[in-house]
Structures are given as structure tokens and as C-alpha cells.
Amino acid sequence: MHQRHWGLLLAACVPGLAQFFGLEACAANSLPATFTQEVSEANSNPETYMQVPDDFGPEQKWIVGPRGYLLLAKSTGFNLRGRIVTEGTVKNGSPGNIYVSGTIEIKDGVFDMTKAWGFRVGGRKGESSPAGRIVQTGGVATFHGVSTDSVHGLLFEENGVADLYALKGGTVNAKRLVFGEKFDRLIMSPGARLILDKQIASNPYPENLVGDNVKFNFAYDAQSDKTTISVSPLNPDEIKAEELRKAEAIADQKRLLAQSPVCPVVLNPAKINILLAVESAYSKSISSMPAASNLACKRFWLKDWTHPDERVTWRISNPKAAKYYVKLMLMSNESGTSIGIKSSSNEVRYTTSGKTWEHGLAQGELELPEGESVISINLEKEGNVTLKLAELIAVEAFPAIEKRVADFRSAGEKERLKFSSSGYGIMVQGGGWAYPKTGDKKPWPGFAEDFDVKQFADAVESMGGKFVIWSATWCLYLMPAPIKSIDQIVPGLTSKRDLLGELAEELNKRGIQFFLYYNLGHCELEWWKHNWDPSHPGLFQENWTKVIREMGERYGDKVAGWFFDDDCVFCPSDYEVLGAAARAGHPGRLVSYNPWIAPVFTPFQDIFFGEALDKEAVKDGLFIDGPNRGLQSFHMRIYDGPDWGINKPDVKANPPEWNVQQTEGEVRKCLKDQSPIAFNLLMWEDGSMPEQSVAQLKEVARRLERIK
């Protein structure tokens, strides 16, 4: 027989069936698009099978009688888009994945999928298939397959409503049920049974295992190590109690979680006021991306906001009655979703553009009274919105704020133009966390005391790097310089040698711009607990500004700019205060904050951080469209890896991701667009970098005539 991805084998050679399908010579022809075939008798020779294609079309139907036998087998993926109605036996004969976007109706008999690798109700993953259905009114259905993500059992996929009906007289056996995030449910009526190969004391699927006016009974049998879930009807009193429970559950989902940690938020009419979505009072049914790192300091966004009944609110305090512009930072799954923003006085509206992330202005001016009041946001129709923040900007202060933003950026124009024309530079994550190629690392401050500055500067110069981004801190908060404000917070984290100052001095002598990457240190609890206290929201900003101001004043114009990581920690700080500290000692110093995958959270900065690549249009090095408009375009890229730096022993460098020709081509594009790139190279404790990466960049520099 021909082997062209056949997946449905029929062990029921009824007279004339081969001729019906035109398979006299076992040719690999497709089935008719529309047909109905009855299987009334089991095949007397189970070793002889007829073959049909593994893509079972939506207008195709098999009817399996009480003595019929249908075998799904020998396929890497059987896609059932049509219909099977069975009172007999349906099995899969060998491993393979089975995808159901059609209907399987089990009236009686045996439906046995124990050999399937995976059995998915809802069609192939990633396809826009209609929802699959299994309707069982009798017989026994067994799903012991392994899904493609190695989870035993019946996997309901997320692309559509996948209902498995186990009605009176039916039994479903499964090692484990795995439900998608939404929509998927197992609906059971009185008399149905569900058998799981594990001990379960109570309903593990309260949102997925459902039925009208029924209760689920769990009975565990230790001898067989199986739990049988059966369904029985509720009596009138139980029905009333269940209706009350459902009503309370609906009300609970609409209940607003408490605003935290600041309530009310005090507005400053002269500033950009940022209201963080995850710190609002929002409907319990809206999800929140969990905060990350020590003391939950990395705060992200609300997601799965879908229904007009759901709300996001903030209690605010306004020193005087005023009109405000409202900007929203969000993602939406479609354009045209209308969002209402209400105060006690009026309402303005924002309409989504449907872009990945958007940061736009609502239509109209929101009137806010003096004193405390509530701002409420809701969807005006069903949608799917992810919300990061809302901004309130007093209408009368808007021109002054716009001027301060323009002044902030123009102050750094000299450094920016030099950076913009650089083409490329070198980035390293080297510090007290670094290891040698073999063995253990030096105790702190060994790295700072022993590092060879001239050797490193020679290497950068030989590779043609026009700037360096050096990690002041990274995965460990160890500062290679004698910064007094750090010692005052937590002693023992600095060095006597000013390695940063020496690097800045040496690189500046060679015409190479020196930038500092700065990690806040939230991964180290001992340091972070002295810097982050939810009950004292101002502590972080106070400590940070002391450290950054001292460093800025110490190094002056030898540090061209800062790359501050983790803006999800900063936001919603006062970025004008942060910017003033970052520019201490050098009013033209460049500033950049890393918003991760979101747009920038503040206009008071100069350079797009570049960990994620922004593909918006660029002119003269600046983004001219999108939420990052006006910032210097920039991208940082791991050139070798496997990570940004070496913070564990015996790390072997990967070969460069680009060869010489690819690297040269990218640099020429960067030079043309005035949009520089930083090649991040691994660096071991002694300052050495991967030989192949260094050799390639030396060749690129030679081709571009950047070295003598």
C-alpha cells in the first residue's frame, strides 16, 4: 500500500467498499469531499486494512454500527474535521496525535484512545479550527494518551469552546484532564461517570467541571488507585443553595480588589501623573501579571480585561479643580475598542488602534474636582485589553511639560549625535560575579582590584568599538568603585579601587564613549530590603538618587550616559527627579530606562533602551512614529552568549550569531540609519572575551577602516 501520510484505517471490509473509494489498486487517492459510509460488520481479517487520508474533511461522516470496528492508526497526526457516530468499536492502533475539530458521537460500545500520543479536542494547535465536540450518551470512552507537551490525558486546546459531554449512561476514563485558560469545560449530567487514575478528594476543576443542577461525587478506590467522579441531581433545597452560590460567585468576580499601596494617589498638576494599573482597585475577574523579584518590586500590568462590567478605578486627591488630558498605555486584540474614562463630572473616551502596544491620548478633557474623587475606566463593549497605566496631565500645565521634555532632550544632543553616528560599540557584563574559564571566581573585591584596564581598552579599540556599555552592577549588586552612599546603605558592596573611573579615563582618552549599565540589585535580598519598602514608597527613589547623583558628580563628563534596567521597578517614580540625579556632574549625559517589552514609561529620556527591537520608522537616528517617537534608535544584541554575562563556573561561549559578512552588513545599515548597535560579548574574570567574536569584529573594523 502507498504510504502518503495515511491515518484512518478501516477494519471493516464491507462488500464494494474498495470500489466505492476507487481503491482497487490501493491508489493513494483522496476521499470525496462529501460522503457518508456505514460500517456494520467487524473485519474478519484484522491484519487487512483499507486506507483513507488522515485529514478527515468537514463533510465526511462515518457511521459505526454495534458490530462495526473503526481503527485510527499509523499517522503522525490525524485531523478529524468531520463526524463519527458510533455504537461499536473505535480505536487507534498505533501512536499518533489525534485532533478533533469535528464531532464524535458515542452512543454505545467502546471508544479507546489509549495508544494515542495526544488527543486534542479543538483541532491542531495554532490553527483557526472550529471547536471540537465529543457527545457521549453511552458506552465507555478512554483517553490515556500523552499530549504533545508530555501531559497525560485529554487536553482541551484554547482555540474555541471545547465541550466534552458525558451524559447518562456514559463513562469517561482519563489519566488527567488538562483544561485551557478559558472556555474549555467538561459538562456532565446525572448518571455520567468520570474515572481518573489518581486520588482526588474534591472537585479539582471548579471552573471547568460543570452541570446544571447537579452535584459531583468523588469516590476513591485504593485497590485500583482510581477516583470515580459521578453526577447526581440536586434536590430543591440544594438547587436554591447552588443558585445562591452562583450569584455570589458572579458578584465576587465583579468585586473590586483594594487599591494598593497608595490610596489616594495625590496628583501634582505641574507633572505627568502616572496611575499604575496593578495598583488600582480593579474587578477580581481581571487578571494581573504576577509581580516578580524580591519583595514583588517588578510590577507589570493587568490582562484579560474582556467585559464591560469589569472596572479599573483609582481614588485620587487633587489639590485644585482642573481639567486633565488622559493617556493610556495598553494592548488590545483589535482596533476600535472604545474605553470610557469617567470622573464624577464627565467622561472621555479612548479608541484602541489594535497595535501590539499603544500609548495614546483619549479624546476630550477629564474634569477632576478638588479633593478626593474616583476615576473609573471600563470597556464599552467586549474586547481583550492589557492595561499598563494611565497618565493624567493637567491641560494648563501641558505646554510647560512639553517644553521641559524638549529641553531635557536637547541638553543631551551633543552626546546623542556622537552616539548616533558611532555604528557600533561593545557591551560587557563584567563584575564581581564573573568567573574564569575554569575554576572558582575570586572573592570580592578581587575582580575590581585586579582587572587590567589597558588590556580591555586595547581589545575594544582593536574591534572598532566607538562606545562601551559597562555593567556597574548586574546579577550581583557589587560596585567596583568607592561609592560612599552605597556603603551607608549596606557596607561591603564596594571596592577601594575606582575601576569605573579608570575605565572612563582610559576609554575617553581614546575617543570612546563610556556608558554605564546599572541594575537596581533587586535580586539580592540583603541589599534590596534596605531599598524597597511598600509601606515607605519614597525609600527607593531616595536611595537611588543618592547613589546615582554621587556617581554622576564623581565621573562628570567622562560618563556619556546611563542605561537603567528594570523600569517596571521605577514606574511610577518622578522621572524628572530621577533625570536630574542621572545628569548630576554632566548636564548633557544621556539617559535610558528599560521598559522590557512595553513602550517607554516616560519621555524624560534620550535613548530607546534596545533590549527589545523596535521596528518603527527612523529618520536621522530618531523614531518618527509609534510610542517611542522622538527617542534615539538603538539595539543591544547578545553576539555570542549563552547569556549576557558569566555568572557561573565553566561557561563555554557560543559561536557568534552572525558571521563577518552579516555583522558588516548590519553595521553598515546602522551607520546609514544613524541607529547604533551594541554587540554584547561574554567576558571572563580576567577580561578576556571569546576569540572568535573578537576576531570577527576585528575583521569588520578592518573592512570599515575603523582601525589603523
PAPA-622303 format. One record per residue (C-alpha): x, y, z; residue in three letters. Coordinates in steps of 0.02 Angstrom, whole numbers, plus 32768, in hexadecimal, padded with zeros to 4 digits. Layout:
N
XYZALA
...
This chain:
708
800080008000MET
803B80B17FDFHIS
8078810E8079GLN
804981C68060ARG
801981FB8112HIS
7F878185811FTRP
7F34819081C8GLY
7E88813E81CALEU
7E86808181B5LEU
7DE3802281A7LEU
7DD77F7081E8ALA
7D2E7F528198ALA
7D397F1D80E3CYS
7C827F2380B7VAL
7C5A7EEA8006PRO
7C7C7F6D7F81GLY
7CD47FE57FF7LEU
7D787FE27F97ALA
7D2080067EF5GLN
7CBE80947F4APHE
7D6180EB7F75PHE
7DB880BD7ED3GLY
7E3E805C7F31LEU
7E417FBB7ECAGLU
7EFC7FD17EB2ALA
7F1680247F5BCYS
7F3880CA7F05ALA
7F55815E7F78ALA
7EBE81C17F3CASN
7E63823C7FABSER
7DB682147FEALEU
7D2382727FA0PRO
7D0783187FF7ALA
7C5782E18028THR
7C2982308056PHE
7BD781C380DATHR
7C16811380F9GLN
7BC880908169GLU
7C30800B81C0VAL
7BBC7F8181F7SER
7C2D7EE9820DGLU
7CD77ECE8259ALA
7D5E7E9781E0ASN
7D807DDD81E4SER
7E377DFE81BEASN
7E757E888233PRO
7F1F7E8981DDGLU
7ED37EC78139THR
7EA67F7F813ETYR
7E6A7FFA80BEMET
7EB580A780C3GLN
7E6A815580BBVAL
7EC281FE80CFPRO
7EEB823E817EASP
7E9482E5815FASP
7DDF82B6817APHE
7D78833F8125GLY
7CE7839D8174PRO
7C65834F80FEGLU
7CA1829D811AGLN
7C4782288190LYS
7C61817881D3TRP
7BD281188225ILE
7C108084828BVAL
7B8A800482B6GLY
7B847F978354PRO
7BF57F148302ARG
7C5D7F9082A0GLY
7D167FB182BDTYR
7D748050828CLEU
7E2F806382A5LEU
7E8C810A82A7LEU
7F4480E08295ALA
7FF180F08248LYS
7FF781AC823DSER
805B823B8285THR
7FBB829F828EGLY
7F0782728269PHE
7E98830B8250ASN
7DE082E38267LEU
7D7A83748223ARG
7CE2830C81F5GLY
7C70829C825CARG
7C7881EE82A7ILE
7BDB81A182F0VAL
7BFD80FC8347THR
7BA6807283A4GLU
7C337FF88384GLY
7CEF7FFF839CTHR
7D63808F836EVAL
7E1B8080839ALYS
7EC380C7836BASN
7F3B803E833BGLY
7FE58091834ESER
802F812F8399PRO
7FFF81D38349GLY
7FAA82788371ASN
7EEF82858356ILE
7EA08330833ETYR
7DE483458348VAL
7D9683E282FFSER
7CFE838282C5GLY
7C858317832ATHR
7C92826A8377ILE
7BEB822683B2GLU
7BFD818C8422ILE
7B5581358437LYS
7B96808F8476ASP
7C288018846AGLY
7CDF80418483VAL
7D3F80DE8455PHE
7DF380B38483ASP
7E8081318468MET
7EFD80E184E0THR
7F8980DB845FLYS
7F7D818E8423ALA
801082008446TRP
7F97828F8455GLY
7EDD82A98446PHE
7EA8835D8430ARG
7DF6839D842BVAL
7DFB843D83C6GLY
7E6B84168332GLY
7F22842E830EARG
7F7D84AB837CLYS
7F8D85548328GLY
7F06853182A5GLU
7E67859782A2SER
7E0084F882A9SER
7D4C84F182E5PRO
7D3384AA8392ALA
7D2F83EE83A1GLY
7CA6838D83FAARG
7C9782E28447ILE
7BE382B5846DVAL
7BD6821684D4GLN
7B2E81C98502THR
7B6B81198527GLY
7BFB80A1851CGLY
7CAA80BA8561VAL
7D28813A8522ALA
7DDD812D8559THR
7E6681B08540PHE
7F0F817A8583HIS
7F7A81CF8501GLY
800A8246851BVAL
7FF182F684DBSER
8078834F8477THR
80B483AA8512ASP
80C98305856FSER
802D831385DAVAL
7FCB827285E9HIS
7F15827785BDGLY
7E9582D9855ELEU
7ED18386852ELEU
7E53840D8501PHE
7EA284918493GLU
7E80854B84A1GLU
7E46856E83EEASN
7D8B85668409GLY
7D0D85208484VAL
7D3584688497ALA
7CA4840F84ECASP
7CAF835A8520LEU
7C01831A8549TYR
7BF7827D85B3ALA
7B3D825F85C4LEU
7AD581DA861BLYS
7B1D812D8607GLY
7BC8816885C9GLY
7C70814E861ATHR
7D0F81B185F6VAL
7DB9816F862EASN
7E4F81E3862EALA
7EF481E8868BLYS
7EE882A4869BARG
7E7C832E8656LEU
7ED983CA861EVAL
7E6F846285F8PHE
7EA084FF8598GLY
7EA085AB85E7GLU
7DEF85D185B0LYS
7D50858B8566PHE
7D7984D18576ASP
7D02846E85E1ARG
7CC883BF8608LEU
7C0B83BC8613ILE
7BBF8326866BMET
7B0B82F5868DSER
7AC5827D8712PRO
7AFC81CB86F1GLY
7BA081F6869EALA
7C4681BF86E8ARG
7CF7820086D8LEU
7D86818F870FILE
7E3281D88734LEU
7ED081768758ASP
7EF781D787F6LYS
7EB081FC88A1GLN
7E40829588A7ILE
7DE282CA8942ALA
7D7C835988F8SER
7D5883B38856ASN
7E0283E5880EPRO
7DB1843F877BTYR
7D2E84B487C5PRO
7D2F8525872CGLU
7D34849886ACASN
7CCF840786F2LEU
7C1D844786E4VAL
7B68840E86D9GLY
7ABC845886F1ASP
7A718432879CASN
7AE583A287BEVAL
7B688375883FLYS
7C0B83178825PHE
7C3482848894ASN
7CE8824A88ABPHE
7D0A819488DAALA
7DBC815588E7TYR
7DE4809B88DBASP
7E8D8076892BALA
7E9C7FC988DDGLN
7E91800A882ASER
7ED980B68857ASP
7E4D810A87F5LYS
7DD28193881ETHR
7D23818987D7THR
7CC7822D87C2ILE
7C0C821187B1SER
7B7F828B879BVAL
7AD9829187F7SER
7A49830E87F1PRO
7A3383918876LEU
7997839688E3ASN
7930843988E7PRO
798C847D8980ASP
7A3484568930GLU
79FC84AA888FILE
79D4854A88EELYS
7A7B85438948ALA
7AD5852788A2GLU
7A7C85BB8852GLU
7AAD862788E5LEU
7B6185EA88D9ARG
7B6886148820LYS
7B1F86C0883FALA
7B9E86E088C7GLU
7C2A86A28856ALA
7BF4871B87CDILE
7BEB87A98849ALA
7C968779888EASP
7CE4878187E1GLN
7CA0883187CCLYS
7CE388658877ARG
7D7288E18871LEU
7E1688B188C0LEU
7E5D89358935ALA
7ECA89C088EEGLN
7F7C89A9892CSER
7FF889E1896APRO
7FCB8A9B895AVAL
7F178AD28972CYS
7EEE8B568943PRO
7F6F8B8288BFVAL
7F988C3B88D7VAL
7FA18C958830LEU
80238D198805ASN
7FD48D8E8783PRO
80808DC68748ALA
80BD8D148720LYS
80918C7986BCILE
802C8C108738ASN
803D8B55871BILE
7FB48AE2875CLEU
7FF48A2E8759LEU
7F6E89B18727ALA
7FA78927879EVAL
7F9B89A28830GLU
7EE789D38807SER
7E46898E884FALA
7E11891787C4TYR
7D8F889087A9SER
7DC487E987EFLYS
7D9C87968748SER
7E2987F886F5ILE
7ED1879F86FCSER
7F7487EE8733SER
801D87B886F3MET
807287848796PRO
80F587F987DCALA
81A787B787D4ALA
824B87B78836SER
826987DA88EEASN
81DE8833894CLEU
8172882D88ADALA
81C688CC886DCYS
81B588AC87B2LYS
810288DE878CARG
80B988B986E2PHE
800688CB86A4TRP
7F52889386ABLEU
7F1C88188624LYS
7E8387B785E7ASP
7E13885085FETRP
7D83881B8591THR
7CD7885285CFHIS
7C7D88FA85E2PRO
7C4A88CA8693ASP
7D0188C886C8GLU
7D5089688709ARG
7DF989B38731VAL
7DF18A4487ADTHR
7E658AB6880FTRP
7E3B8B2488A3ARG
7E9C8BC58888ILE
7EB38C6888E6SER
7EBE8D088880ASN
7EFF8DAA88D1PRO
7E8C8E148864LYS
7E028DF987E5ALA
7E4C8DEA8737ALA
7E398D9B868CLYS
7EAF8D0D865DTYR
7EE78CB485C0TYR
7EE58BF785D3VAL
7F608B82857DLYS
7F538AC48585LEU
7FDC8A438569MET
7F8E899E8535LEU
7F82890D84BDMET
7EE088DA8468SER
7EB7884583FBASN
7E5A88B38380GLU
7E4989668348SER
7DAE89CB836CGLY
7D9189948420THR
7D478A2A847BSER
7D7F8A48852EILE
7D278AC2859FGLY
7D868B278623ILE
7D108B7586A1LYS
7D1D8BF3872ESER
7C918C34879CSER
7C7B8CC28720SER
7C8C8C7C8670ASN
7CD08BF38600GLU
7D528BE88575VAL
7D718B5884FCARG
7E068AFC84B7TYR
7DFB8A91841ATHR
7E7B8A068403THR
7EE689F88367SER
7F03893D837AGLY
7FC0894B8377LYS
802F88DB83E1THR
80478969845FTRP
7FFE8A168453GLU
80118AB384BCHIS
7F8F8B308486GLY
7F278BC584B7LEU
7E6D8BB784E0ALA
7DF58C2D8489GLN
7DBC8CBB84F6GLY
7DEE8D07859DGLU
7DC68CAF8641LEU
7D848D2586C8GLU
7DC38CFC8776LEU
7D7F8D548811PRO
7DE68D9388A2GLU
7E068D13892AGLY
7DE98C588923GLU
7D8A8C068895SER
7D8A8B66882DVAL
7DC18B4B8779ILE
7D728AB28729SER
7D9D8A5B8685ILE
7D3189DA862EASN
7D2089888583LEU
7C8689C08524GLU
7C79891984CALYS
7CC9886E84DDGLU
7D80886684ADGLY
7E26882C84F1ASN
7E9588B4853BVAL
7F3988B48599THR
7F51895585FCLEU
7FF78996863ELYS
7FCE8A468678LEU
7F6A8AE58667ALA
7FB98B918663GLU
7F668C3086A0LEU
7FAE8CD4865EILE
7F5F8D798691ALA
7F288DD785F4VAL
7F6F8E7C8631GLU
80178E2B865AALA
80278DCA85B7PHE
808A8E4F8555PRO
81078E6485E4ALA
811E8DA685F2ILE
81398D978536GLU
81BE8E1F8541LYS
82178DC885D2ARG
821B8D26856DVAL
82648D8384D7ALA
82E48DDA8545ASP
83158D358596PHE
83378CE484EFARG
838E8D7984A1SER
84088D7F8533ALA
844A8CD484FFGLY
84508CF98445GLU
850F8D038439LYS
85288C59848AGLU
84968C118428ARG
84D98C48837ELEU
85828BF883A5LYS
852C8B5983DDPHE
84B58B5B8347SER
85448B5E82CASER
85AB8AD78322SER
85688A4082C4GLY
859389C4834CTYR
85E289AE83F5GLY
860C89258472ILE
85A288F48508MET
85DD88828594VAL
859488448638GLN
86338837869DGLY
863F88498759GLY
864E87EF87FFGLY
85DC876487BETRP
86548735872FALA
86AC868D872ATYR
874D865786D4PRO
874585D88647LYS
8760854E86C6THR
875485488783GLY
870B85BC8804ASP
870486798801LYS
876686EE8872LYS
8719872B8915PRO
86D787DC8909TRP
8724885988E8PRO
87A687F1888AGLY
875C881587DFPHE
875F88D187FAALA
880E88D48844GLU
8861886787BEASP
880A8897871BPHE
888088D0868FASP
88358971864AVAL
88B3898C85BELYS
889F88DA857EGLN
87E388F28574PHE
87F0899C851FALA
886C895484A0ASP
87F088C88478ALA
875F89408460VAL
87C789B183F1GLU
8803891E8387SER
874E88EA836AMET
87208998832DGLY
86A789BC83BBGLY
867B8A7583C5LYS
86258A64846DPHE
862489EE8502VAL
859089BF8570ILE
85DA897F8613TRP
8574892D869DSER
8588898E873FALA
85198906878CTHR
84BE88708745TRP
848587CC8793CYS
84E287F98833LEU
84E288A8887CTYR
859F88BD8888LEU
85DD896B885BMET
86938974881BPRO
86AE8A228863ALA
86B38A758910PRO
86028ABC8911ILE
85DE8AFC89C1LYS
85208B0089B1SER
851E8A45898FILE
858A8A228A28ASP
85108A888A90GLN
847F8A198A58ILE
84D6896E8A5FVAL
859389648A81PRO
860688EC8A25GLY
85C188FD8974LEU
86418979892FTHR
86FC89748908SER
878B89E8893BLYS
87CA89EE8889ARG
87648A5E8816ASP
875E89E78782LEU
86D08A488731LEU
87338AE98739GLY
87CD8A9886ECGLU
87668A4B865FLEU
87128AF1863CALA
87BA8B4B8639GLU
88108ACE85C6GLU
87818ABD854ALEU
87628B788540ASN
881B8B928516LYS
87FE8B23847EARG
87608B7F8447GLY
86EF8AF0847EILE
864B8B2184D5GLN
86338ACE857EPHE
85848A9D85B7PHE
85508A488658LEU
84CD89C08660TYR
847E89BD870DTYR
84188932875BASN
83B5896387F6LEU
83ED88C98858GLY
833F8886887EHIS
837C87D38868CYS
83E487E48908GLU
836E87E6899DLEU
83ED88298A1BGLU
840A88C489B1TRP
835788D68973TRP
82FE88CE8A1ALYS
835A89718A46HIS
831B89C189A5ASN
82698984898CTRP
81DD89938A0BASP
8126899589D1PRO
80F989F08A72SER
81788A788A46HIS
815F8A96898APRO
81E08B238985GLY
82718ABA89C8LEU
82A68A738920PHE
82AE8B1C88CAGLN
830B8B6B895DGLU
83948AE8895FASN
83A28ADA88A3TRP
83B68B958888THR
843E8B9E890FLYS
84A58B1488BBVAL
848D8B508808ILE
84AD8C078834ARG
854F8BDC888EGLU
858B8B7387FBMET
855C8BF9877CGLY
85B68C8187DBGLU
864E8C1087F1ARG
86648BE78738TYR
86238C8786E5GLY
86288C8A8628ASP
86918BEB861FLYS
85EF8B87862EVAL
858A8BAD8590ALA
84EB8B5985C8GLY
84898ADF8634TRP
84288A428603PHE
83B58A1F8697PHE
836B89718698ASP
82BE893E86D9ASP
824E89D386BEASP
81C0896486FBCYS
820D898687A7VAL
82238A42878FPHE
81758A64874BCYS
81198ACD878CPRO
81AA8B3287D5SER
81C38BEC87B6ASP
822E8BDE8719TYR
825D8C96871BGLU
82AE8C7D87C6VAL
83038BDE8788LEU
83418C3786ECGLY
838D8CC58750ALA
83EE8C4887BAALA
84258BE68720ALA
846D8C8686D4ARG
84C88CC28770ALA
85798CF4873EGLY
85508CF68684HIS
84B08D4F8649PRO
84C38D00859CGLY
84CD8C4C85DBARG
84568BD6857ELEU
83D08B7285DBVAL
83748AD385ADSER
82FD8A638610TYR
82D189AF85E2ASN
8213899485D8PRO
822D88DE85A2TRP
81AD88B68518ILE
8140894F8538ALA
815689FF84F1PRO
81BA8A7C8556VAL
81648AB785F5PHE
81A98B6885F3THR
81DC8BE9856FPRO
82668C2885E2PHE
82ED8BBF8590GLN
83568BC084F2ASP
83768B1184B2ILE
83048A7C8494PHE
835089F78506PHE
83558977847AGLY
834688CF84D3GLU
82AC88B48466ALA
82B788EB83B0LEU
82428979837CASP
821E896F82C1LYS
81CA8A1982B0GLU
820C8A91822BALA
82AB8AF28253VAL
82EA8B97820CLYS
83928BE3823CASP
839F8B6182C4GLY
82F98B8E8318LEU
82578B2D8319PHE
81D68B9282B9ILE
813D8B2982E3ASP
80F68AB88369GLY
80FB8AC58427PRO
81B98ADE8428ASN
81B38B7283B1ARG
823F8BF083CAGLY
82BA8B79841ELEU
83628B4883D7GLN
83528A9F8381SER
83C68A1B83CBPHE
83D4895F83DDHIS
843E88F38450MET
845B88408418ARG
84AE87A78465ILE
8538878383E7TYR
856E86DB842CASP
851F86A884D2GLY
84D186398516PRO
84A886CC8589ASP
84D28784859BTRP
855E875C8616GLY
85B786CF8672ILE
857386B38721ASN
859585F98737LYS
862E858A8723PRO
866D85348686ASP
860685968608VAL
862E85708552LYS
860C85FB84D6ALA
859985DF8444ASN
85D9860A8396PRO
85A286B7835BPRO
84EE86BF831FGLU
852587208283TRP
85BA86FE8213ASN
862D878981D5VAL
85C387B1813CGLN
852287B981A0GLN
857288248226THR
85BB889B81A7GLU
851488A9814DGLY
84B988D281EEGLU
853A89558221VAL
853089A98177ARG
847389B4818CLYS
848B89FC823CCYS
85018A8081F7LEU
84888AAC816CLYS
83F48ABA81E4ASP
845C8B0B826FGLN
84168A8282DESER
84A78A31833DPRO
84B28980837EILE
8510893C8416ALA
855D88908400PHE
8556883C84AAASN
85EB87C884BFLEU
8609874D854BLEU
869A878085BAMET
86F4870F8634TRP
873D874986DAGLU
87E68776868FASP
879687E7860CGLY
87AC876F857BSER
8720875B84FDMET
86F486CD8483PRO
877E86C28400GLU
870986A5836CGLN
869C873B839ASER
873487AB83AFVAL
8781876F830AALA
86E0878E82A9GLN
86C9883D82EDLEU
8780886582C8LYS
876188328214GLU
86C3889C820BVAL
872689308250ALA
87AD891481CBARG
872C890E813FARG
86DB89AE817ELEU
878789FF8193GLU
87658A22824BARG
881389EA8281ILE
88C08A178243LYS
